[in-house]
């Protein structure tokens, strides 16, 4: 008996110690990969489109007509008083040494003056197979010492791509620093302990190491597509989810330490009680984000497995490293407010504010759920104002990017579409008809790609370039491409296709809209089925999904007010509501899972109505803290100066807070209390009689 007890005691510290050492070894081996993720990123729009997209087909055919390994950078210079000969000489002389150098094409155009004589432009081919950002930086450095009064910018497709890469530069260190600092601050406030926040942060960091290692290996092998947006979302998801799961486990562990003297026994009970809701939560998010695999847009499809890996890593670290560390540290983790062993849990003393709220809901449940629903409906009325039809690429940046400033100068003094024409590929015999059909509003001029003075023919096809009168990245240019396609497609026998930078942007937005309309219903169905399996009910999942969808609509309504009237954003990409829905439904349902799994556990013992009130009492604080943490971590995405991520940060942060503070704290418990046992229909629990209603609103231990 003594030997067995000794072995058990040794196992109680050996097993946690082995788990911690394993995570430390993993961190040592995989840590560097978090900083290497930028090496396997792809931020080129053309790589995001499906093979079936018209712009993709044109890009493939265009390779036979010209060297598609180069993308144009447009150098544009402006002097308000008028361009001088020395200004032209400055551009030509300072770029001469770059022609044919590594990262650049062999020939640059000469400086071309504008009709008003106040600007110059020149076209510089940049090697797209190399680091565009480095080449553009070299070009900008060469032109940095401009004469007084001359403003010089580098814009065009290469300039925009370089500015996008710069916006994502340092994303790994910056996001980790901001998210880590925010989470640490919140945890210190929540736990009032200098030790526990570090344990939770280390758990999140280990999860990030594991996720980064797996994502790097898969992206490097070409199995998934990683871009800067996906990497930023990965970092935030891991920090937010790992901290949320930690909060739930730590709260249950502290609760058990009051009724159990032994650390190991307390953790065993807490771990078993936490495993099901955390696993269900992680599984719901993973299933939700994997629905993005149905996307035709490669960037969306790539985010699915990237996010799923992040959530799985968060679950693994939270349910292995964290409990191991807490067992070894024990009550000291909560110093100076160590939970004392009392043999029982005093619910009202431990959760006073939430106990009072639960009591009030128990007295007037209908008042709470009707009032909460009306607030959500009021917010949702502004949903039609949410503009998600797309924005110009120059509006992507939240700062005055060099490429955006250059595009404004280019638009003011030149044909705005110069350097980024729409490309038309058509049958040789239809050249004249297609050229005539291409003369639509918004097209400034149409030229034929020639060779030796004659139209160049490749496999029986010819190529034309249509210079647009609007900037290539503008919504007006996209409208022109739509007119252009409609006109040339109507030419019999031409088999005409329209591509180019503007068509690529247009096809990306069209595909994103298709993805949104397909994936949102699929995510809804998948999450609903998971809830049915978890709660052994049909009515409860139906009600929960209804509250989350209403919360999502309310969030977009509020977001439309903020974006349109406060921040003055020009609009949003179609992918914004898709990502927002996936994350809000998958993450928002988490808090309902945490609440309702505990409510079902308590309902089996004390009945549905007192059970849901007790569930609210004991989970209210931890779930609210989890919501605040997740909202704060998603807000960290706003440090990346791109409108897409700023919008996603606000939508998810506000939506999570709305769900945690209103939907889960008031609407759901009040609704469940009002409905009573029938909420578990058709399970047997729906038929179980409630205890005598002597004082059902009183929350007791």
C-alpha positions in Angstrom: 0.0 0.0 0.0 2.9 2.3 0.9 4.7 1.5 -2.4 1.6 2.2 -4.4 1.0 5.5 -2.7 4.7 6.5 -3.2 4.5 5.7 -6.9 1.3 7.7 -7.2 2.9 10.7 -5.5 5.9 10.5 -7.8 3.6 10.3 -10.8 1.8 13.4 -9.6 4.9 15.5 -10.2 6.7 13.5 -12.8 3.9 13.6 -15.4 3.4 17.4 -15.2 7.2 17.9 -15.2 7.5 15.7 -18.3 4.8 17.7 -20.1 6.4 21.0 -19.2 9.8 19.8 -20.4 8.2 18.6 -23.7 6.7 22.0 -24.3 10.0 23.7 -23.5 11.8 21.4 -26.0 9.1 22.2 -28.6 9.5 25.9 -28.0 13.3 25.7 -28.4 13.0 23.8 -31.7 9.9 25.6 -33.2 10.4 29.2 -31.8 12.3 30.5 -34.8 9.6 29.5 -37.2 7.2 32.3 -35.9 9.7 34.8 -37.3 10.1 32.9 -40.6 6.4 32.9 -41.6 6.9 36.0 -43.7 9.3 34.0 -45.9 6.5 31.7 -47.0 3.9 34.4 -47.5 2.2 35.2 -50.8 0.5 38.6 -51.1 0.0 38.7 -54.9 -3.7 39.0 -55.8 -3.3 36.8 -58.9 -2.3 33.8 -56.8 -5.5 34.1 -54.8 -7.8 33.6 -57.8 -9.1 30.2 -58.9 -8.0 28.7 -62.2 -11.5 29.3 -63.6 -11.3 33.0 -63.2 -11.1 35.0 -66.4 -8.2 37.1 -65.2 -6.3 33.9 -64.3 -6.8 32.5 -67.8 -5.6 35.8 -69.4 -2.5 35.8 -67.2 -1.7 32.3 -68.4 -2.2 33.2 -72.1 -0.4 36.6 -71.7 2.9 34.8 -71.0 3.1 34.0 -74.7 3.0 37.7 -75.7 5.3 39.3 -73.2 7.6 38.6 -70.3 5.1 38.3 -67.4 8.0 38.0 -64.9 8.0 41.8 -64.7 5.4 44.1 -63.2 5.5 47.8 -63.7 6.5 50.4 -61.2 5.5 53.9 -62.2 7.8 56.7 -61.1 5.8 60.0 -61.1 7.3 63.4 -60.3 5.5 66.7 -59.8 6.6 70.3 -59.7 3.8 72.9 -59.2 5.8 75.6 -61.0 6.5 73.4 -64.0 9.0 70.6 -64.8 12.5 71.7 -65.7 15.1 69.8 -67.9 17.1 69.1 -64.8 14.1 67.3 -63.3 14.0 65.0 -66.3 17.7 64.5 -66.1 17.4 63.6 -62.4 15.0 60.8 -63.0 16.9 59.4 -66.0 20.4 59.7 -64.4 19.4 58.3 -61.0 17.7 55.2 -62.4 20.2 54.5 -65.2 22.3 52.2 -63.0 19.3 50.1 -62.0 18.3 49.0 -65.6 19.3 45.4 -66.0 20.4 45.1 -62.4 19.1 42.4 -60.2 15.3 42.9 -59.5 14.8 45.1 -62.6 14.1 44.7 -66.3 16.7 45.6 -68.9 14.9 48.7 -70.3 13.3 51.7 -68.5 11.1 54.2 -70.3 12.4 57.7 -70.6 10.7 60.4 -68.4 7.4 61.4 -70.1 6.1 64.9 -69.5 2.4 65.6 -68.9 0.4 67.8 -71.1 0.2 70.5 -68.5 4.0 70.4 -68.1 3.9 70.0 -64.3 4.6 66.3 -64.0 6.8 63.5 -65.3 6.2 59.7 -65.4 8.4 56.8 -66.3 7.8 53.1 -66.4 10.2 50.7 -64.5 9.8 46.9 -64.9 10.3 45.1 -61.6 11.1 41.4 -61.4 8.0 39.7 -59.9 9.9 36.5 -59.2 12.1 38.3 -56.7 11.4 40.5 -53.7 9.3 43.3 -55.2 9.5 45.2 -51.9 13.3 45.3 -51.9 13.5 46.4 -55.6 11.0 49.2 -55.0 12.8 50.3 -51.9 16.0 50.4 -54.0 14.3 52.5 -56.6 12.9 54.9 -54.0 16.3 55.2 -52.4 17.8 56.1 -55.8 15.2 58.9 -56.1 15.2 60.1 -52.5 17.5 63.1 -53.0 15.2 65.0 -55.3 15.8 68.6 -56.3 14.0 71.2 -54.2 10.4 71.6 -55.2 10.2 68.3 -57.0 8.0 65.6 -55.4 8.8 62.0 -56.5 6.7 58.9 -55.9 6.8 55.3 -56.9 3.3 53.8 -57.6 1.8 51.3 -60.0 1.3 47.6 -59.3 4.8 47.2 -58.0 4.6 50.2 -55.8 1.3 49.1 -54.3 2.7 45.6 -53.7 5.7 47.0 -52.0 3.6 49.1 -49.7 1.4 46.2 -48.8 4.5 44.1 -47.9 5.8 47.0 -45.8 2.4 47.2 -44.0 2.8 43.5 -43.0 6.5 44.0 -42.2 7.3 43.2 -38.6 3.8 41.7 -38.1 5.1 38.8 -36.0 7.0 40.8 -33.4 4.6 43.8 -33.3 1.4 41.7 -32.9 2.9 39.4 -30.3 4.1 42.4 -28.3 0.8 44.3 -28.5 -1.4 41.2 -27.9 0.8 39.9 -25.1 0.8 43.3 -23.3 -2.9 43.7 -23.6 -3.6 40.1 -22.3 -1.1 40.5 -19.5 -2.7 43.8 -18.3 -6.2 42.2 -18.3 -5.0 39.1 -16.5 -3.3 41.1 -13.8 -6.6 43.1 -13.3 -8.7 39.9 -13.3 -6.5 37.7 -11.0 -4.6 40.4 -9.1 -1.7 38.1 -9.1 1.9 38.6 -10.5 2.4 34.9 -11.1 -0.7 33.5 -12.8 -0.7 35.9 -15.8 2.8 34.7 -16.8 1.7 31.1 -16.7 -1.2 31.9 -19.0 1.0 33.9 -21.3 3.5 31.1 -21.6 0.7 28.7 -22.5 -0.4 31.1 -25.3 3.2 31.5 -26.5 3.8 27.7 -26.6 0.6 27.4 -28.6 1.8 30.0 -31.0 5.1 28.2 -31.4 3.4 25.0 -32.3 1.0 26.7 -34.7 3.8 28.6 -36.4 5.8 25.5 -36.9 3.0 23.5 -38.5 1.9 26.4 -40.7 5.4 27.1 -41.9 6.0 23.5 -42.8 2.7 23.3 -44.7 3.1 26.6 -46.4 6.7 25.9 -47.4 5.5 22.6 -49.0 2.8 24.4 -50.9 0.0 22.6 -49.1 -1.6 25.8 -47.9 -1.5 29.5 -49.0 -0.4 32.0 -46.3 -0.6 35.7 -46.7 0.0 38.6 -44.3 -3.7 38.8 -43.3 -3.8 35.1 -42.5 -0.7 35.4 -40.4 -2.0 38.3 -38.4 -5.3 36.5 -37.8 -3.4 33.4 -36.7 -1.4 35.2 -34.1 -4.5 36.9 -32.7 -6.6 33.8 -32.7 -4.0 31.8 -30.9 -3.5 34.4 -28.2 -7.3 35.0 -27.8 -8.3 31.3 -27.8 -5.5 30.1 -25.6 -6.2 32.8 -23.0 -10.0 32.0 -23.1 -9.5 28.3 -22.6 -7.0 29.1 -19.8 -9.5 31.4 -18.0 -12.1 28.6 -18.0 -9.7 26.0 -16.6 -8.2 28.4 -14.0 -11.6 29.4 -12.8 -12.7 25.8 -12.3 -9.3 24.9 -10.7 -9.7 27.7 -8.2 -13.3 26.6 -7.5 -12.1 23.1 -6.8 -9.2 24.2 -4.6 -11.8 25.5 -2.1 -13.5 22.1 -1.9 -10.5 19.9 -2.4 -7.3 20.1 -0.4 -5.1 18.2 -2.8 -3.8 20.2 -5.9 -3.7 17.1 -8.1 -7.2 16.0 -7.2 -8.5 19.6 -7.7 -6.9 19.8 -11.2 -8.2 16.3 -12.1 -11.8 17.4 -11.4 -11.3 20.8 -13.0 -9.7 19.3 -16.1 -12.4 16.7 -16.6 -15.2 19.4 -16.1 -13.4 21.8 -18.5 -12.4 19.3 -21.2 -15.9 18.9 -22.7 -16.8 22.6 -23.1 -13.3 23.6 -24.2 -13.1 20.7 -26.7 -16.6 21.6 -28.0 -15.6 25.2 -28.3 -12.3 24.4 -30.1 -14.1 21.9 -32.3 -16.8 24.5 -33.2 -14.3 27.1 -34.2 -12.2 24.6 -36.1 -15.3 23.3 -38.0 -16.4 26.9 -38.7 -13.1 28.1 -40.1 -12.6 24.9 -42.1 -15.8 25.8 -44.0 -13.5 28.4 -45.7 -12.1 25.4 -47.6 -15.2 25.7 -49.7 -14.0 29.1 -50.9 -13.0 29.6 -54.6 -10.6 32.4 -53.4 -7.2 30.9 -52.5 -6.6 33.5 -49.8 -9.9 32.6 -48.0 -9.3 28.9 -48.5 -5.8 29.2 -47.1 -7.1 30.9 -43.9 -9.2 27.9 -43.1 -6.5 25.4 -42.2 -4.2 28.2 -40.8 -6.9 29.3 -38.3 -7.8 25.6 -37.5 -4.2 24.8 -36.7 -4.0 27.9 -34.4 -7.1 26.8 -32.5 -5.9 23.2 -32.2 -2.6 24.4 -30.9 -4.3 26.6 -28.4 -6.4 23.7 -27.2 -3.4 21.4 -26.9 -1.3 23.9 -24.8 -4.3 24.9 -22.6 -5.2 21.3 -21.8 -1.6 20.0 -21.3 1.0 22.6 -20.4 -1.3 24.8 -18.4 -2.7 22.2 -16.1 0.8 20.7 -15.6 2.2 24.1 -14.6 -0.8 24.8 -12.3 -0.4 21.5 -10.5 3.2 22.0 -9.8 2.8 25.6 -8.7 -0.5 24.9 -6.8 -2.2 27.6 -4.7 0.9 29.8 -5.0 -0.1 30.6 -8.6 -2.9 32.8 -7.1 -0.6 34.6 -4.7 -1.4 36.9 -2.9 -5.1 35.8 -3.0 -4.6 32.1 -2.5 -7.9 30.1 -2.5 -8.2 28.5 0.9 -9.6 25.0 1.5 -13.0 25.3 3.1 -14.6 22.0 2.1 -17.4 23.7 0.2 -17.9 26.6 -2.2 -19.9 29.6 -1.1 -21.5 30.7 -4.4 -22.7 34.1 -3.2 -19.5 35.0 -1.5 -17.4 33.8 -4.5 -19.6 35.4 -7.2 -21.6 38.1 -5.4 -22.4 40.4 -8.3 -23.3 37.6 -10.7 -25.4 35.9 -8.0 -27.4 39.1 -7.6 -27.9 39.4 -11.4 -29.0 35.8 -11.6 -31.5 36.4 -8.8 -33.0 39.4 -10.7 -33.2 37.4 -13.9 -34.9 34.6 -12.0 -37.6 37.0 -10.8 -38.3 38.7 -14.2 -36.8 36.6 -17.0 -39.2 37.9 -19.7 -38.3 41.5 -19.0 -34.6 40.7 -19.5 -34.8 38.7 -22.7 -37.4 40.9 -24.4 -35.4 44.0 -23.5 -32.1 42.5 -24.8 -33.8 41.4 -28.0 -35.2 44.8 -28.7 -31.7 46.4 -28.2 -30.2 43.9 -30.7 -33.0 44.5 -33.2 -32.5 48.3 -32.9 -28.8 47.9 -33.8 -29.6 45.5 -36.6 -31.9 48.0 -38.3 -28.7 49.8 -39.5 -27.4 46.6 -41.2 -28.5 47.8 -44.7 -26.1 50.7 -44.4 -23.1 48.4 -44.3 -21.2 48.8 -47.6 -19.3 45.7 -48.6 -19.1 46.1 -52.4 -15.4 46.7 -52.4 -12.9 49.6 -52.2 -10.1 50.9 -54.4 -6.8 49.3 -53.7 -5.3 52.8 -53.0 -7.9 53.1 -50.2 -6.5 49.9 -48.6 -3.9 51.8 -46.5 -4.7 53.7 -43.3 -1.7 55.9 -43.8 -0.5 58.0 -46.8 1.4 55.3 -48.7 3.8 56.5 -51.3 2.0 54.5 -53.9 -1.4 56.1 -53.0 0.1 59.6 -53.1 1.7 58.8 -56.4 -1.5 57.5 -57.8 -3.2 60.8 -57.0 -0.5 62.7 -58.8 -0.8 60.3 -61.8 -4.5 60.8 -61.9 -4.2 64.6 -61.8 -1.7 64.9 -64.6 -1.9 61.8 -66.8 -4.3 59.2 -68.1 -4.9 57.5 -64.8 -4.8 54.0 -66.3 -1.3 54.3 -67.8 1.0 51.5 -67.0 -1.8 49.1 -65.9 -3.9 48.5 -69.0 -6.7 45.9 -69.3 -5.4 43.0 -71.4 -7.6 41.5 -74.1 -6.8 38.1 -75.6 -8.8 37.2 -78.7 -8.8 35.0 -81.9 -6.6 36.4 -84.6 -9.4 36.7 -87.2 -11.5 38.8 -84.9 -8.8 41.5 -84.2 -10.6 44.4 -85.9 -14.0 43.5 -84.5 -12.6 43.2 -80.9 -10.6 46.4 -81.2 -13.8 48.2 -82.2 -15.9 46.5 -79.5 -13.3 47.6 -76.9 -14.1 51.2 -77.5 -16.5 51.5 -74.5 -16.9 54.4 -72.0 -13.9 54.4 -69.6 -11.4 53.1 -72.2 -9.0 55.9 -73.2 -7.2 54.0 -76.0 -6.7 50.5 -77.4 -3.4 49.2 -78.8 -2.4 45.9 -80.4 0.7 44.0 -79.1 3.0 43.9 -82.1 6.1 42.1 -83.2 8.1 43.6 -86.1 5.4 46.1 -86.8 2.7 43.5 -87.3 0.2 42.1 -84.7 1.9 39.4 -82.7 0.1 36.0 -83.0 0.5 33.2 -80.5 -1.4 30.0 -81.1 -3.9 31.7 -83.3 -4.5 34.5 -80.8 -3.7 38.2 -80.6 -3.4 40.5 -77.6 -4.7 44.1 -77.1 -4.1 46.5 -74.3 -6.9 48.9 -73.3 -5.7 52.0 -71.4 -8.4 53.0 -68.9 -9.3 56.6 -68.1 -9.6 55.9 -64.4 -6.9 54.6 -62.0 -6.5 50.9 -62.4 -7.3 50.1 -58.8 -10.5 52.2 -58.7 -14.1 51.0 -58.6 -14.7 53.1 -61.7 -12.1 51.1 -63.6 -13.7 47.9 -62.5 -17.0 49.1 -63.9 -15.2 49.8 -67.2 -13.8 46.3 -67.2 -17.3 44.9 -66.8 -18.5 47.0 -69.8 -15.4 45.9 -71.7 -16.0 42.3 -71.0 -19.7 42.5 -72.0 -18.8 44.2 -75.3 -15.9 41.9 -76.4 -17.6 38.7 -75.3 -20.4 39.6 -77.7 -18.1 39.4 -80.7 -18.9 36.1 -82.5 -16.0 33.7 -82.8 -13.6 36.0 -81.0 -13.5 33.9 -77.8 -12.3 37.1 -76.2 -11.1 37.3 -72.6 -10.3 40.4 -70.5 -7.6 40.4 -67.8 -5.0 42.6 -66.3 -4.6 44.3 -62.8 -8.1 45.8 -62.7 -9.8 42.6 -63.9 -7.8 40.7 -61.2 -9.2 43.0 -58.5 -12.7 42.7 -60.0 -12.6 38.8 -60.2 -11.2 38.7 -56.6 -14.2 40.7 -55.3 -16.7 38.8 -57.4 -15.3 35.5 -56.1 -15.3 36.8 -52.5 -19.0 37.7 -52.9 -19.8 34.2 -54.1 -17.8 32.7 -51.2 -19.7 34.9 -48.7 -23.1 33.7 -50.0 -22.0 30.1 -50.0 -20.0 29.8 -46.8 -22.2 31.7 -44.3 -25.2 29.3 -44.6 -22.7 26.3 -44.4 -21.1 27.7 -41.2 -24.5 28.2 -39.7 -25.5 24.6 -40.4 -22.3 23.1 -39.2 -22.3 25.0 -35.9 -26.0 24.2 -35.3 -25.2 20.4 -35.8 -22.3 20.6 -33.3 -24.6 22.3 -30.7 -27.2 19.6 -31.2 -24.7 16.9 -30.5 -23.2 18.7 -27.5 -26.5 19.7 -25.8 -28.5 16.6 -26.9 -31.3 19.0 -28.0 -32.8 20.6 -31.0 -34.6 23.6 -29.4 -31.7 24.9 -27.4 -29.3 25.0 -30.4 -31.9 26.7 -32.5 -32.4 29.4 -29.9 -28.6 29.8 -29.4 -28.0 30.1 -33.2 -30.8 32.6 -33.4 -29.3 34.8 -30.7 -25.8 34.7 -32.2 -27.1 35.6 -35.7 -29.1 38.4 -34.3 -26.0 39.6 -32.4 -24.0 39.4 -35.7 -26.6 41.5 -37.5 -26.6 44.1 -34.6 -22.8 44.2 -34.8 -22.7 45.0 -38.5 -25.4 47.6 -37.9 -23.2 49.4 -35.3 -20.2 48.9 -37.5 -21.9 50.6 -40.4 -22.5 53.7 -38.2 -18.8 53.7 -37.0 -17.3 53.1 -40.5 -19.5 55.4 -42.5 -20.1 58.3 -40.1 -17.3 58.3 -37.6 -14.2 56.9 -39.3 -15.2 57.9 -42.8 -14.2 54.6 -44.4 -15.0 54.4 -48.2 -16.5 50.9 -47.8 -15.4 47.4 -47.2 -14.3 44.3 -49.2 -16.9 41.6 -49.6 -14.7 39.3 -47.6 -15.0 41.4 -44.4 -18.6 40.3 -43.5 -17.6 36.7 -44.4 -14.6 36.6 -42.0 -16.6 38.5 -39.4 -19.4 36.0 -39.6 -17.1 33.0 -39.4 -15.3 34.3 -36.4 -18.2 35.8 -34.5 -20.4 32.8 -34.9 -17.6 30.3 -34.1 -16.2 32.4 -31.3 -19.4 33.9 -30.1 -21.1 30.5 -29.7 -18.2 29.6 -27.4 -19.6 31.6 -24.6 -23.0 30.0 -25.0 -21.3 26.6 -25.0 -19.5 27.5 -21.7 -22.8 28.7 -20.2 -25.1 26.0 -21.5 -22.9 23.0 -20.8 -22.7 24.1 -17.2 -26.5 24.8 -17.2 -27.1 21.3 -18.5 -24.8 19.8 -15.8 -26.6 21.8 -13.1 -30.0 21.0 -14.6 -29.4 17.2 -14.2 -28.9 17.9 -10.4 -31.2 20.8 -9.5 -33.5 21.5 -12.4 -33.3 23.7 -15.5 -34.4 27.0 -14.1 -32.2 27.0 -10.9 -29.5 25.3 -13.0 -29.2 28.0 -15.6 -29.1 30.7 -12.8 -26.4 28.9 -11.1 -24.5 28.4 -14.4 -24.7 32.1 -15.0 -23.5 32.8 -11.5 -20.4 30.6 -11.6 -19.5 31.2 -15.2 -20.4 34.9 -15.5 -17.1 36.4 -14.3 -14.8 34.0 -16.3 -16.8 34.3 -19.5 -17.0 38.0 -19.3 -13.2 38.1 -18.7 -12.7 35.8 -21.7 -14.8 38.1 -23.9 -12.8 41.1 -22.8 -9.5 39.3 -23.5 -10.6 38.1 -26.9 -12.0 41.5 -27.9 -8.7 43.2 -26.7 -6.6 40.7 -28.6 -8.6 41.2 -31.8 -8.3 44.9 -31.4 -4.5 44.5 -31.7 -5.1 43.8 -35.4 -5.6 47.5 -35.8 -1.9 48.1 -35.4 -1.5 46.8 -39.0 -2.4 49.9 -41.0 -4.8 48.3 -43.5 -8.5 49.1 -43.6 -9.5 45.4 -43.9 -7.8 44.4 -40.7 -9.0 47.5 -38.9 -12.6 46.8 -39.9 -12.3 43.1 -38.9 -10.7 44.1 -35.6 -13.6 46.4 -34.7 -16.3 44.1 -35.9 -15.0 41.0 -34.0 -14.0 43.0 -30.9 -17.4 44.7 -30.6 -19.3 41.6 -31.6 -17.5 39.5 -29.0 -18.2 42.1 -26.2 -21.9 42.3 -27.3 -22.2 38.6 -27.2 -20.4 38.2 -23.9 -22.0 41.1 -22.0 -25.5 41.1 -23.4 -26.4 37.9 -25.3 -24.8 35.4 -22.9 -25.2 37.4 -19.7 -28.8 38.5 -20.1 -30.6 37.2 -23.2 -29.8 33.5 -23.1 -30.1 32.8 -19.4 -33.4 34.8 -19.2 -34.8 33.0 -22.3 -33.8 29.5 -21.0 -35.3 30.3 -17.6 -38.5 31.5 -19.1 -38.9 28.4 -21.4 -37.8 26.0 -18.6 -37.1 22.3 -19.2 -38.7 22.4 -22.6 -35.5 24.0 -23.9 -33.8 20.6 -23.9 -36.5 19.1 -26.2 -36.5 16.4 -27.4 -34.1 14.9 -24.8 -35.5 13.2 -21.7 -34.3 16.2 -19.7 -37.1 18.2 -21.2 -39.6 16.0 -19.4 -37.9 16.1 -16.0 -40.1 17.9 -13.4 -38.7 21.0 -11.9 -38.1 21.3 -8.1 -40.8 23.0 -6.1 -41.0 26.7 -6.9 -40.7 27.9 -3.4 -38.2 30.6 -4.3 -36.8 29.7 -7.7 -35.0 33.0 -8.2 -32.7 32.4 -5.2 -29.3 31.1 -6.3 -27.8 28.8 -3.7 -24.9 26.5 -3.5 
